[in-house]
């Protein structure tokens, strides 16, 4: 089993910053990709950013230049630095980790419980 612990959400004024973190623990031998999704009220879940095992980072267009995803491989932790926050960034942010628990079994796809980010004046 793989568990994800998220932290860093909260209430912030427009233009402010927050840093989300997500630590994966449990049976992990290899992580293929770590990323962040978000879901605003009444909207579908959308991919925000990913960081794969090859070092490639990708962002959805609406956050490019404002958000930065990073990883600490030794700690199996992924971060999302969010700057210049806008009200439209308000959502529940979910951490996602895909990888392998052993070298024989199928890959896992783990999700955090979500952390609320509210951007409001």
N, C-alpha and C positions, 0 to 999 in steps of 0.2 A: 504494500500500500504506500502511496505517495500522498503527503499532506502539504498544503500550501498555507502559509500564514501571511496575511496582508496587513499593512499598516500605512499610515500617512495621510489618510483622507481627512477632510474637514471642511470648514467654511472659510472662504477667502474672498476678498474684494476683487473686482475686475482689475486686471493688470498685475495681480499678485502671483505668488508662486507656491507650489506644493511639491513634495517629493514622496512618491509612493514606493514602497518596498514589498517584496514578496520572496519569502524563503521557502524553498522546497526541501522536504525531508522524507525519510523512509527508504524504501528499497530502490535505489537509483544507481545504475552503472553507467548510463550515458544519457545526456540531455541533447535532443535534436534542436529544439527551439523553445525559447521562452518569450512570452509576449503579454500584451495588455489589450483587453477589449473593454468597451463601455456600452452602457445601455441607458438612454434617457427615457423619462416617462412617455409612454405612448409611441416609442420608436423601437426599431429593431436593433439588436446588438450589432455593433460594428467593431471591426479591428482597428486598433489605434496604432500599435507599433509591435514589431517583432525583432528578435535578436537570435540568429541561428548559430549553430556550432561552428560554422565557418567564419563567423565574425561579421556577417552581413546584417545590416540594420535597415528596416523598412518602416515607413510611416504613411498613414493616411494623409491625403493632401491637406486637410483642414488643420493639421497640427504641425506640419513641416515648418521648421524654423523656430518653433516655440517649445516643442517637447523633445526630450532626449532620452533614449533607452540605453541602459548600460547593464553589465553583468559582472558579478563576482563569481567566477567559476568554482573557486575553492569552497565557497559557502553555498553554492547552488541558489544564489539570490539574484533577482532581477529588480532593477529600479526604473522608475519613470519620473524624470525631472520635468515638471510642467511650469513653464514661465509664460508671462503675458496672458494669463488666463482670462477667458471670456465667459459670459453667462451661458453661451451655447456649449461650453465644456461641461456643464453640470450634468452629472450622470453617476450611476454606480459603475465603478471600475473593477474589472475582474482580471485576475492574473491567470494565465494559462501556461502550462508546461507539458511538453510532449517529449517522450524519451523511452528508455528501456529500463526495466527493473532487473533483467538478467539477459544473458546473451542467447537464450534459447526461446524465450517466450515472445508474445506479441508486444507491440509498443503500448505505452500508457498515455492517457490524455487526462491530465489532472486540472482541476479548476479551484480557485479560491472562492471564498464565500462572498466576496465583493466588499468594497469600501466606498462610502459615499463621498463624492466631491461636489460641493455646492459653491458656485461663483455668483455672488450677489452683492449689490450695494445696499 
